[in-house]
């Protein structure tokens, strides 16, 4: 998970993912988006969830498929359903 100026707000979301049985990590070192994406690629993380102010307001979070580069917006519950497939 990449929090964008929303670290405190992202913690309950990563906990919800973990409670659903999804392996989830969160950047706590406040790196930029590109460094986080590089890190995810290095570890071959298949999906990255972005959590920023806009996502928190709309309750729709951008999920990026790291292999194809495509992104789609999901609610947290829908993201969990998708990731559990």
Secondary structure, 3 states (H helix, E strand, C coil): CEEECCHHHHHHHHHHHHHCCCCCCCCCCCCCHHHHHHHHHHCCCCEEEEEEHHHHHHCCEEEEECCCCCEEEECHHHHHHHHHC
